[in-house]
């Protein structure tokens, strides 16, 4: 796999892939074997997983991104305008760390959760359209109507899932189901 092919999947995957190569290189494992291993790699569930493309919009499940850093990497890897579904149970998150990437990447925010006050406080000043949703079905539908052909709808919550879901897997499965029901 070329560096260019990895780069299309975002910087986080490039970093992960380069780090994964260090051990085999130290142990002097052949390059061909390392390349074959990367070629057969299966995408992990709930981590930048393309669920579907509907009317030219790509729906991406990154439910596993339950903290600020993971959400930053997800947003940073996007090459198209993003409608961002985020929110949940947060534990003192400093959303100001995301303001620059949100300003340059995000065209709309859907706040999924029972208490979205701190999210609004962090991003209202950016004057990006923002709506609240109390269910995944509502969030996906709102994101669909906010987006347009060529956009990405990205579930990358930056928060834990425990207000509406048991865990990030249940949240990711609810996203998949809601997208399939569009």
trRosetta pair geometry for C-beta under 8 A, 3 or more apart (Angstrom, degrees):
i j d omega theta_ij theta_ji phi_ij phi_ji
1 5 5.0 -114 -172 77 86 134
1 6 6.1 93 138 -50 116 93
1 17 7.7 -91 90 -158 132 147
1 35 6.3 172 4 -148 62 73
1 38 4.3 -105 10 121 127 130
1 39 5.9 179 -49 -71 96 68
2 5 4.7 103 57 2 79 99
2 6 7.2 -145 98 1 47 85
3 6 5.6 -55 -152 40 37 111
3 7 6.1 44 149 -29 68 105
3 14 7.0 54 -159 -132 80 109
4 7 5.5 -50 -144 31 31 116
4 8 7.0 40 155 -26 61 96
5 8 6.1 -46 -160 21 32 114
5 9 7.7 22 147 -10 57 104
6 9 5.9 -66 -166 36 42 108
6 13 5.6 -155 -170 117 84 102
6 14 4.9 117 133 -94 115 72
6 17 5.2 -99 -135 32 143 160
7 10 7.8 158 -172 16 36 7
7 11 7.6 16 -137 -82 67 53
7 14 5.7 32 -88 -71 60 128
9 13 4.2 -24 107 46 113 159
9 14 7.7 155 70 -41 88 72
9 48 7.3 105 -174 134 89 148
9 77 7.0 -19 146 -167 42 129
10 13 5.2 93 68 9 80 100
10 14 7.3 -141 106 -5 44 88
10 48 6.9 -125 15 -123 144 159
10 73 6.9 95 158 167 130 82
10 74 7.6 -20 -142 -124 163 33
10 76 6.8 106 -156 96 104 78
10 77 2.4 -12 -114 -129 124 125
10 78 7.7 13 -93 -37 113 39
11 14 5.3 -54 -149 35 41 115
11 15 6.2 40 154 -19 72 102
11 73 7.0 -123 73 -147 92 86
11 76 6.1 -43 30 122 119 119
11 77 6.2 -142 20 -88 68 83
12 15 5.8 -54 -150 37 31 110
12 16 6.2 31 152 -17 65 108
12 73 4.0 67 -62 -178 132 128
12 74 7.7 -17 1 -63 149 46
12 76 7.6 116 -30 72 97 112
12 77 6.1 -65 15 -59 99 128
13 16 5.5 -51 -141 40 34 112
13 17 5.9 34 158 -20 66 108
13 48 7.7 -96 -53 60 117 160
13 77 7.5 77 1 -122 99 140
14 17 5.9 -58 -145 39 26 109
14 18 6.2 24 158 -17 64 108
15 18 6.0 -57 -145 38 27 108
15 19 6.2 26 156 -17 63 109
16 19 5.8 -60 -150 39 27 110
16 20 6.2 28 153 -22 65 108
17 20 5.5 -53 -146 35 31 113
17 21 6.6 33 153 -24 63 104
17 38 6.7 56 -144 -121 115 124
18 21 5.7 -55 -154 29 33 114
18 22 7.4 51 149 -40 61 90
19 22 6.0 -35 -163 -1 40 116
20 23 7.3 -50 -173 26 40 103
20 24 7.8 22 146 3 65 110
21 24 6.0 -67 -156 49 47 105
21 25 5.7 44 153 -24 80 113
21 34 6.0 65 -126 -165 90 139
22 25 5.9 -64 -148 38 26 109
22 26 6.3 26 157 -21 65 108
23 26 5.8 -58 -149 34 28 110
23 27 6.4 12 159 -5 65 111
24 27 5.8 -65 -144 48 31 103
24 29 4.0 -64 -170 44 91 130
24 33 7.5 -152 -168 96 136 106
24 34 5.2 151 112 -90 153 111
24 37 8.0 -173 -69 27 162 155
25 28 7.4 32 -180 -80 34 32
25 29 7.2 -76 -69 43 27 81
25 34 7.6 18 -60 -73 76 155
29 33 5.4 -94 164 74 101 131
29 34 6.2 118 107 -52 110 96
30 33 4.6 93 69 3 90 103
30 34 7.2 -158 98 -4 50 85
31 34 5.6 -57 -151 38 37 112
31 35 6.2 38 152 -21 70 105
32 35 5.7 -52 -147 36 31 113
32 36 6.4 33 153 -20 64 105
33 36 5.7 -52 -148 35 31 113
33 37 6.5 36 151 -23 63 104
34 37 5.6 -53 -153 32 32 115
34 38 6.7 28 152 -15 64 104
35 38 5.9 -57 -152 37 32 108
35 39 6.3 34 152 -23 66 108
36 39 5.6 -54 -146 34 32 114
36 40 6.5 17 160 -8 65 110
37 40 6.3 -69 -152 43 27 100
37 41 7.0 53 147 -55 61 90
38 41 5.5 -25 -158 -17 40 120
43 47 7.4 -162 176 76 80 88
43 48 7.5 -111 -159 88 114 81
43 49 5.8 136 142 -107 124 80
44 47 4.3 18 85 37 109 125
44 49 7.3 -109 91 -65 51 108
44 64 7.6 -10 122 -10 120 159
45 49 6.0 10 -143 -65 38 157
45 61 7.8 -27 -176 107 62 130
45 169 7.5 43 120 -126 124 87
45 172 6.7 119 157 131 92 152
46 49 6.2 -7 -38 4 14 131
46 61 5.7 -74 -117 139 44 106
46 62 7.0 90 169 -150 54 20
46 63 4.3 -64 -153 54 103 97
46 64 4.3 109 126 -34 104 96
46 168 6.0 110 179 139 148 104
46 169 6.3 -98 -50 -105 153 55
46 172 3.8 -72 -104 -92 103 163
47 62 6.2 47 -140 -131 32 67
47 64 4.8 -25 -75 37 82 138
47 65 7.6 118 -122 -40 67 84
48 60 6.1 -17 -151 -174 50 118
48 61 7.9 157 -129 76 2 51
48 62 5.3 31 -65 -91 50 102
48 74 6.4 -166 -79 -122 95 91
48 77 7.0 -21 -116 86 139 153
49 60 6.8 143 69 -161 41 63
49 61 4.4 -27 66 63 100 99
49 62 7.3 167 19 -70 70 51
49 172 7.6 61 44 -165 134 123
50 53 7.4 -4 -179 -48 116 85
50 58 6.0 -52 -134 -170 105 106
50 59 7.3 105 -160 74 59 54
50 60 5.7 -36 -96 -101 54 75
50 61 7.9 -174 -80 17 6 79
51 59 4.6 -53 58 101 108 103
51 60 6.9 -176 2 -99 86 19
51 61 5.2 85 -49 -23 112 108
51 175 6.9 -141 -59 127 159 96
51 176 5.2 -159 -134 -115 128 72
51 179 4.8 84 118 73 139 161
51 180 7.6 -105 164 -48 113 80
52 58 7.8 -179 97 -147 39 48
52 59 5.1 11 56 41 76 117
52 179 5.2 166 29 148 121 122
52 180 6.9 146 -34 -82 148 60
53 56 6.9 2 174 -125 99 14
53 57 6.8 167 -157 78 60 36
53 58 5.1 -24 -102 -96 85 65
53 59 7.3 -168 -85 11 33 77
54 57 5.6 -26 68 59 71 91
54 59 6.6 24 11 -20 104 117
54 144 7.3 -28 92 -127 132 112
54 179 7.2 -166 -15 -173 135 88
54 182 5.7 32 -157 90 171 143
55 149 6.1 -99 146 -84 78 84
56 148 7.7 -10 89 147 117 52
56 149 3.3 28 85 -141 147 83
56 150 5.8 -11 153 -34 116 49
56 151 7.9 77 118 27 87 64
57 144 7.1 160 75 -129 160 66
57 147 4.8 83 -119 130 142 140
57 148 7.2 158 -73 100 110 13
57 149 6.6 -105 -49 -107 74 33
57 150 7.6 -21 -88 40 59 25
57 151 5.1 -8 -121 69 94 83
57 152 7.0 156 -169 -105 72 23
57 153 5.8 47 161 -15 117 101
58 80 7.6 102 29 56 117 144
58 151 7.7 -150 32 106 71 45
58 152 4.7 -25 69 -114 97 80
58 153 7.2 -169 90 27 46 68
59 140 7.6 31 -138 -144 132 105
59 152 7.7 164 -84 -165 22 63
59 153 4.8 -12 -111 65 69 109
59 155 8.0 30 -179 -9 80 98
59 175 7.8 -180 165 163 112 100
59 179 4.5 151 134 -128 163 139
60 74 7.9 166 124 -168 132 112
60 152 5.8 8 -2 -177 120 111
60 153 6.9 169 23 84 71 54
60 154 4.9 -10 65 -111 112 69
60 155 6.9 -162 95 28 60 70
60 156 7.8 -2 106 -43 106 98
61 155 5.5 -3 -125 55 49 119
61 172 5.0 88 -179 -151 122 93
61 175 5.1 148 -111 97 101 137
61 176 6.1 -9 -72 -62 148 84
62 65 4.6 10 147 3 102 121
62 70 7.6 177 162 150 112 102
62 71 7.8 130 119 -109 130 59
62 74 4.7 95 174 -121 169 146
62 154 6.2 3 17 -173 121 89
62 155 5.8 174 42 89 67 64
62 156 4.0 0 84 -90 127 86
63 66 7.8 19 159 -60 54 89
63 155 5.7 -3 -69 125 72 119
63 156 8.0 -119 -72 -102 24 37
63 157 6.7 35 -141 -8 53 114
63 161 7.3 28 -176 -75 102 133
63 168 4.6 151 139 -178 97 87
63 169 7.3 140 106 -87 137 20
63 171 4.6 164 -151 97 129 103
63 172 3.3 -133 20 -69 149 90
63 175 6.2 -164 -61 3 118 139
64 70 7.1 -115 114 180 74 149
64 168 5.2 101 -98 147 46 148
64 172 7.2 10 -37 -61 70 136
65 70 3.5 -169 -140 129 81 114
65 71 5.0 129 152 -69 124 60
65 73 7.6 -152 -120 58 126 95
65 74 5.3 -53 -72 -26 167 137
65 156 4.4 -4 70 -157 143 83
65 157 6.4 157 89 39 79 65
65 158 6.6 -14 134 -64 96 48
66 70 6.7 27 32 52 39 146
66 88 7.4 -56 -139 66 89 149
66 157 6.0 4 -109 75 57 111
66 158 7.2 84 -164 -179 25 7
66 159 6.2 -54 -159 99 70 20
66 160 5.3 58 -174 -88 124 47
66 161 6.9 -77 -112 -26 122 82
66 168 5.7 -103 -54 -80 124 129
67 70 5.2 89 57 12 76 104
67 71 7.1 -148 94 -4 36 92
67 93 7.7 -174 -153 -109 59 109
67 158 6.4 -7 150 -154 12 52
67 159 7.9 100 -88 -77 34 23
68 71 5.9 -63 -149 40 28 109
68 72 6.2 33 154 -25 66 106
68 93 5.5 153 -57 -153 110 103
68 94 6.7 -5 -82 60 164 68
68 95 7.2 -152 -113 -97 115 45
68 97 5.6 64 170 70 135 132
68 98 6.4 -131 -156 -45 93 110
68 158 5.5 50 -91 -154 46 103
69 72 5.6 -52 -149 31 31 114
69 73 6.7 29 155 -16 64 102
70 73 5.9 -53 -152 35 33 109
70 74 6.5 33 150 -19 64 105
70 156 7.2 -155 124 -170 86 101
70 158 7.3 -178 69 -100 86 56
71 74 5.5 -53 -149 36 35 114
71 75 6.2 31 156 -15 68 106
71 86 6.6 57 -134 -119 142 127
71 98 6.6 -17 106 -103 116 138
71 156 4.7 136 -125 140 77 107
71 157 7.0 -112 -83 76 120 31
71 158 3.7 -23 -30 -75 154 95
72 75 6.0 -58 -147 41 29 106
72 76 5.9 29 155 -22 65 112
72 97 6.9 -60 -74 130 134 103
72 98 5.9 -135 -87 -102 88 86
72 101 5.9 132 -143 20 76 163
73 76 5.6 -55 -139 39 29 114
73 77 6.4 30 159 -24 63 107
74 77 6.0 -60 -153 30 27 109
74 78 7.3 36 150 -35 59 99
74 154 6.3 152 151 -180 118 133
74 156 4.0 -170 90 -120 159 155
75 78 5.9 -46 -162 9 38 117
75 82 6.5 -133 -132 41 79 170
75 84 7.0 -1 -96 -100 108 132
75 98 7.2 91 27 -153 158 103
75 101 4.8 103 112 148 130 124
75 102 7.0 -44 -161 -77 158 56
75 105 5.1 132 179 90 97 158
75 106 6.9 -39 -139 -52 122 100
75 154 7.3 150 -89 105 65 161
75 156 6.8 -156 -46 78 78 153
76 101 5.9 -63 -71 -134 77 135
76 105 7.6 -110 -86 -62 32 157
78 82 5.1 10 166 -60 170 123
78 105 5.6 103 70 -162 123 122
78 152 5.8 -140 -140 47 118 147
78 154 6.7 -80 -79 -55 136 149
80 150 5.8 -152 -158 159 129 74
80 151 6.0 180 139 -129 113 30
80 152 5.2 119 76 -15 110 99
81 105 7.4 160 -134 179 43 49
81 106 7.7 94 -168 -145 69 18
81 107 4.5 24 -178 -21 116 128
81 147 7.9 162 106 -134 105 83
81 150 7.1 56 33 115 100 91
81 151 4.8 -51 84 -116 94 87
81 152 7.3 171 88 24 45 73
82 105 5.3 14 19 149 121 91
82 106 5.0 -54 78 -104 99 60
82 107 6.6 153 63 14 42 80
82 151 6.9 153 -97 -171 20 88
82 152 5.1 -26 -108 71 71 95
82 153 7.7 132 -162 -106 62 21
82 154 5.1 -19 -157 9 113 123
83 106 7.5 98 -110 -157 23 77
83 107 6.2 -49 -74 68 67 89
83 108 4.4 -6 -124 66 85 105
83 109 7.7 -168 -165 -76 59 23
83 110 6.8 42 163 -12 95 104
83 143 4.5 143 128 -157 129 87
83 146 4.7 134 -124 93 135 119
83 147 4.5 -98 -14 -66 139 100
83 151 5.9 50 -11 157 96 134
83 152 7.3 -165 28 94 68 46
83 153 4.8 -21 68 -109 105 71
83 154 7.2 157 75 21 49 70
84 102 7.4 -77 11 -126 160 92
84 106 4.9 -37 -9 -126 124 121
84 108 7.1 178 25 91 67 53
84 109 5.2 -19 69 -112 98 69
84 110 7.1 -171 93 27 47 70
84 154 5.4 -21 -111 69 63 99
84 156 6.7 -57 -150 47 93 94
85 110 4.6 -20 -106 69 72 110
85 112 5.6 35 -179 -20 93 124
85 133 7.8 -32 -139 39 101 140
85 139 5.0 86 -138 166 124 120
85 140 7.3 -13 -79 -78 154 54
85 143 5.5 -55 -58 -65 106 142
85 153 6.8 38 -16 175 108 87
85 154 6.8 -168 26 92 76 46
85 155 4.5 -25 71 -102 118 67
85 156 7.6 116 68 23 66 50
85 157 7.3 -32 120 -83 74 68
85 175 7.6 160 87 -117 153 118
86 109 6.6 -43 32 -157 105 97
86 110 7.5 132 22 74 57 59
86 111 6.7 -31 77 -112 71 53
86 112 6.9 173 87 26 18 90
86 119 7.0 166 101 -131 106 138
86 155 7.9 161 -72 -154 50 47
86 156 6.3 -22 -89 83 95 60
86 157 5.0 139 -145 -140 58 37
86 158 5.1 17 -159 22 120 105
86 159 6.9 109 174 6 79 103
87 90 7.7 -73 -149 -36 52 111
87 111 4.5 89 -51 -165 150 65
87 112 4.5 165 64 56 110 55
87 113 3.8 -130 146 -6 111 120
87 116 5.5 -25 -130 -106 142 97
87 119 5.7 -48 -94 -49 102 157
87 157 6.1 -85 46 -153 30 87
87 158 7.6 14 -56 59 27 91
87 159 5.6 -11 180 26 22 144
88 112 6.7 6 -60 97 72 88
88 113 4.9 -156 -84 -91 24 122
88 157 5.0 29 -7 178 123 134
88 159 3.4 172 57 105 93 116
88 160 5.5 -150 126 80 125 41
88 161 5.2 -62 -146 -100 144 34
88 162 7.1 96 172 30 105 53
88 163 5.7 178 -164 23 60 107
88 164 7.1 -106 -123 23 82 98
88 165 7.9 -48 -129 31 120 101
88 171 7.6 -24 -95 -108 137 153
89 113 7.2 178 -47 -143 44 127
89 159 5.8 157 61 168 37 107
89 160 4.4 -37 68 72 99 100
89 161 7.2 -29 19 54 97 10
89 162 4.7 -20 2 53 146 91
89 163 4.8 155 -54 -32 90 96
90 93 4.3 -67 -170 -2 123 115
90 118 6.5 -119 70 69 143 140
90 119 8.0 147 -14 -54 151 91
90 158 7.4 7 -102 120 113 84
90 159 4.4 -71 -72 -117 81 111
90 160 7.3 169 -82 21 34 79
91 160 7.4 42 -19 -1 102 119
93 118 7.1 128 60 126 94 138
93 158 6.4 91 -148 150 156 103
93 159 6.8 -84 -34 -87 148 85
94 97 5.4 73 107 -13 96 105
95 98 5.4 -54 -169 35 64 111
95 99 7.2 91 137 -52 76 79
95 118 6.9 150 -6 144 129 93
95 119 6.5 140 -81 -118 162 53
95 122 3.4 13 87 -153 134 165
95 123 6.8 -79 148 -41 137 90
95 158 7.5 81 -105 144 88 150
96 99 5.5 -17 -157 -18 49 118
96 122 6.3 -130 -60 -143 57 101
98 101 5.6 -69 -162 52 62 104
98 102 5.2 63 141 -28 90 110
98 122 7.6 48 58 155 103 133
98 158 7.2 -35 -56 -112 156 155
99 102 5.7 -62 -143 40 26 111
99 103 6.1 30 160 -25 66 107
99 122 7.1 -135 -74 171 94 89
99 123 7.3 -173 -109 -100 76 70
99 126 6.8 -170 -152 -69 85 123
100 103 5.7 -53 -147 32 29 113
100 104 6.5 7 161 -3 63 111
101 104 6.2 -66 -145 46 30 100
101 105 5.5 -7 169 9 69 126
101 106 7.9 67 126 -15 67 100
102 105 6.5 -76 -125 52 20 90
102 106 4.6 -26 -158 21 67 130
102 109 7.6 7 -155 -69 121 123
102 123 6.2 -85 143 -120 159 116
102 126 6.3 -63 115 -107 113 173
102 128 7.0 -111 157 -8 103 160
103 106 7.6 2 -38 41 12 89
103 126 5.5 -137 -93 -138 82 121
103 128 7.9 -141 -107 -48 48 124
106 109 6.2 34 166 -64 136 87
106 128 5.9 34 111 -155 101 158
107 128 6.8 -175 -176 -151 21 104
107 129 7.5 10 147 35 63 101
107 146 7.3 161 107 154 94 104
107 147 7.7 111 78 -106 124 62
107 151 6.9 -87 39 -125 137 127
108 128 6.3 -173 -100 166 31 96
108 129 4.6 -21 -118 75 90 102
108 130 7.2 174 -165 -80 63 42
108 131 7.9 4 180 8 105 93
108 143 7.1 161 102 -129 121 62
108 146 3.8 -152 114 171 171 139
108 147 7.1 -128 38 -63 133 63
109 119 7.4 -167 153 162 139 118
109 123 6.1 50 -3 120 165 158
109 128 5.9 77 -7 112 101 120
109 129 7.3 176 29 96 65 54
109 130 4.5 -7 67 -112 102 87
109 131 7.7 172 93 28 60 54
110 130 7.7 177 -83 -154 26 56
110 131 5.6 -15 -117 67 69 88
110 132 7.8 132 -167 -116 59 13
110 133 5.5 15 177 -5 103 125
110 139 4.8 129 143 -154 134 80
110 142 4.9 135 -115 95 126 121
110 143 4.9 -82 -15 -64 145 90
110 146 7.1 -156 -53 2 103 148
111 116 3.7 77 155 -138 141 145
111 119 5.0 155 -117 91 124 151
111 120 7.1 -38 -58 -53 161 82
111 130 6.4 40 -21 -178 107 101
111 131 7.0 -159 24 96 81 38
111 132 4.9 -33 71 -108 105 64
111 133 6.8 162 78 22 50 72
112 133 5.0 -25 -101 73 70 104
112 134 8.0 158 -151 -94 60 12
112 136 6.9 39 -145 -94 139 56
112 139 4.5 -1 -87 -90 114 146
112 157 7.0 -76 62 -116 114 101
112 164 7.1 -84 158 21 95 154
113 116 5.5 135 67 -67 101 85
113 119 8.0 123 43 -9 130 140
113 134 8.0 -53 89 -115 11 49
113 159 6.9 -11 -75 93 147 156
113 163 5.3 67 -151 69 86 147
113 164 6.6 -131 -115 -17 51 117
114 134 7.1 61 -93 -129 57 87
114 163 4.6 -138 6 177 110 133
114 164 7.0 168 -35 -54 91 90
115 118 7.7 44 134 6 93 90
115 163 7.4 -145 17 -121 83 157
116 119 4.7 -51 -171 41 79 120
116 120 5.9 82 130 -25 88 97
116 132 5.3 -164 28 -113 152 107
117 120 5.9 -61 -154 37 30 109
117 121 6.4 30 152 -20 66 107
118 121 5.4 -49 -145 35 36 116
118 122 6.3 35 156 -20 65 106
119 122 5.9 -59 -151 36 29 110
119 123 6.3 -17 167 17 66 113
119 130 7.8 178 129 -163 104 138
120 123 6.8 -82 -135 53 23 81
120 124 5.1 39 176 -49 70 110
120 130 6.6 156 -109 123 78 152
121 124 6.7 -21 -110 7 15 113
123 126 5.2 -42 -169 20 69 120
123 128 6.3 -49 166 44 109 114
123 130 6.5 131 102 -77 118 145
124 127 7.8 40 166 -66 46 42
124 130 7.0 -90 -94 26 63 149
129 146 6.2 -174 98 -135 133 116
131 142 5.0 -135 83 -169 141 141
131 146 7.6 -153 10 -62 122 128
133 136 7.8 90 135 -100 129 16
133 138 4.0 172 -152 107 102 104
133 139 3.8 170 90 -72 161 73
133 142 5.6 -142 -69 10 123 141
134 138 6.1 32 46 44 60 153
134 164 7.6 171 180 -101 54 131
135 138 4.5 94 57 8 84 104
135 139 6.9 -148 94 -7 44 88
135 164 7.2 175 -112 -158 46 137
136 139 5.4 -55 -145 37 35 114
136 140 6.1 32 159 -18 69 105
136 164 7.5 156 -39 135 85 139
136 171 7.1 168 -83 -154 130 63
136 174 3.9 132 19 139 167 115
136 175 5.8 -115 -164 -74 128 53
136 177 7.7 74 107 65 135 95
136 178 4.9 -145 131 -35 97 147
137 140 6.2 -56 -146 37 26 106
137 141 6.3 23 156 -15 62 111
137 174 7.9 -90 -41 175 67 97
137 178 4.8 -159 -98 -120 52 112
137 181 7.2 -31 -125 76 99 139
138 141 5.9 -59 -146 40 27 110
138 142 6.2 28 156 -19 64 109
139 142 5.8 -57 -147 37 27 110
139 143 6.3 26 156 -18 64 108
139 155 7.9 81 129 -102 132 103
139 178 7.4 41 65 144 83 167
140 143 5.7 -54 -146 38 30 111
140 144 6.3 37 153 -25 64 105
140 153 7.3 83 -141 156 68 147
140 175 6.7 148 -74 -144 120 63
140 178 3.9 152 9 134 154 124
140 179 5.8 -132 -152 -69 141 61
140 182 6.8 -116 142 -69 116 106
141 144 5.6 -50 -148 32 31 115
141 145 6.6 23 156 -11 63 105
141 178 7.6 -102 -32 179 75 111
141 182 7.4 170 -94 -110 67 87
142 145 6.0 -61 -151 41 30 105
142 146 6.3 30 152 -20 66 109
143 146 5.6 -56 -145 37 33 112
143 147 6.1 25 159 -18 67 112
143 153 4.5 100 148 -141 128 120
144 147 6.1 -63 -145 37 25 106
144 153 6.8 -20 -73 -75 55 154
144 182 5.9 161 -94 -132 156 131
147 151 4.0 -150 -156 79 103 145
147 152 7.9 -139 -131 66 137 14
147 153 5.6 -86 -43 -65 153 97
148 151 5.6 93 53 -11 53 121
153 179 7.9 169 85 -105 134 112
155 171 7.7 -177 167 145 134 101
155 172 7.3 159 105 -111 140 63
155 175 4.8 -67 -24 -121 167 152
157 160 8.0 -136 117 19 135 7
157 161 6.9 103 64 -79 175 77
157 168 7.9 -147 27 -121 136 96
157 171 7.2 -20 -38 155 146 154
160 168 7.9 -95 -149 -60 53 92
161 164 6.8 -82 180 60 73 75
161 165 4.1 -42 160 67 115 110
161 166 7.3 5 108 72 117 27
161 167 5.9 90 62 -178 133 15
161 168 5.2 173 -19 -78 136 51
161 170 7.0 155 141 64 148 94
161 171 4.3 -124 -127 -40 138 136
162 165 7.1 -84 -92 71 22 59
162 166 7.5 20 -116 -151 63 20
162 167 7.8 18 -78 -84 72 42
164 171 7.4 90 87 -101 99 97
165 168 7.5 101 106 -87 136 21
165 170 4.3 176 -171 93 109 111
165 171 4.2 -162 31 -63 172 83
165 174 6.6 -130 -96 0 126 140
166 170 4.8 83 43 0 90 152
167 170 5.4 101 53 9 66 98
167 171 7.2 -123 106 -2 38 93
168 171 5.3 -55 -148 40 38 116
168 172 6.1 41 154 -22 70 105
169 172 5.7 -54 -147 37 30 111
169 173 6.3 30 154 -18 65 106
170 173 5.7 -54 -146 38 31 111
170 174 6.3 35 152 -21 64 105
171 174 5.7 -54 -150 35 30 113
171 175 6.6 34 149 -22 63 103
172 175 5.5 -49 -151 31 35 115
172 176 6.6 37 151 -19 65 102
173 176 5.6 -48 -149 34 35 114
173 177 6.3 34 153 -17 66 106
174 177 5.7 -53 -145 39 31 111
174 178 6.2 31 155 -20 65 108
175 178 5.8 -58 -146 38 28 110
175 179 6.3 27 156 -19 65 106
176 179 5.9 -59 -150 35 27 109
176 180 6.3 25 155 -17 65 109
177 180 5.7 -57 -148 38 30 111
177 181 6.3 23 155 -16 65 111
178 181 5.8 -61 -147 40 30 109
178 182 7.4 56 149 -48 59 83
179 182 5.9 -26 -165 -12 39 114
